[in-house]
Amino acid sequence: MSKPDPNRILRLLPLVGGSIGGILLLVNRFASEGLTESQSRSDVVGVILSALLILVGLIWQQIQPRSPDTVTLAGEEGFELAEHLPEAVKIELAWASHLLLTNTVTRSLVLYYDGKTLMRRGILGKNPEVKPGAILKRVLDKRKAVYLVDLKVYPGRIEFDHLPENTQGAIAQPVGAKGILILGANAPRSYTKQDERWIEGIADKLGETLERNS
């Protein structure tokens, strides 16, 4: 399902205005029986302004960002926490996941730590367990986040079967030395740099909490 572009009308205004202006100048020229020198100069200025408006409209069509297409993720909404976690850790995980789901484009998230799936929240995938493949193992080894901007074009997407099957974009963010926070979005190329910094900060806080309580 495509998300409507809120700037579509605004981007079209210069193009429409320039076209209408050019047409009116042409009609006025043919309707005039005799042309004065001042009218000719006015027509030249009008043509230039109309051409500039059309040019601006064409440029805006190219450079104005459009909202990426979104989909409805397949799956049911839920919230699962590992039973063995201390109550304080459960509260922090609930708080952190709520912030990510309400303040970023994240629609599904999974926390994998020390070989176990500790949390799933949002739209849940069919597979409840995380089995790290090449991408997630690299995140664990390098302790550096990986952002898959358009998940469907990556051959390694099969290892993200713990997310909804039609997840559009994903981030694998290291959590301490043993974990990964995996986030899925319902649109490709939808995470901003600010989102990535926000996710990194929350993951660092969760890593410190989990290491202290392990």
Secondary structure, 3 states (H helix, E strand, C coil): CCCCCCCHHHHHHHHHHHHHHHHHHHHHHHHCCCCCHHHHHHHHHHHHHHHHHHHHHHHHHHHCCCCCCCCCCCCCEEEEECCCCCHHHHHHHHHHHHHHHHHCCEEEEEEEECCEEEEEEEECCCCCCCCCCHHHHHHHHHCCCEEECCHHHCHHHHHHCCCCCCCCEEEEEEECCCEEEEEEECCCCCCCHHHHHHHHHHHHHHHHHHHHHC
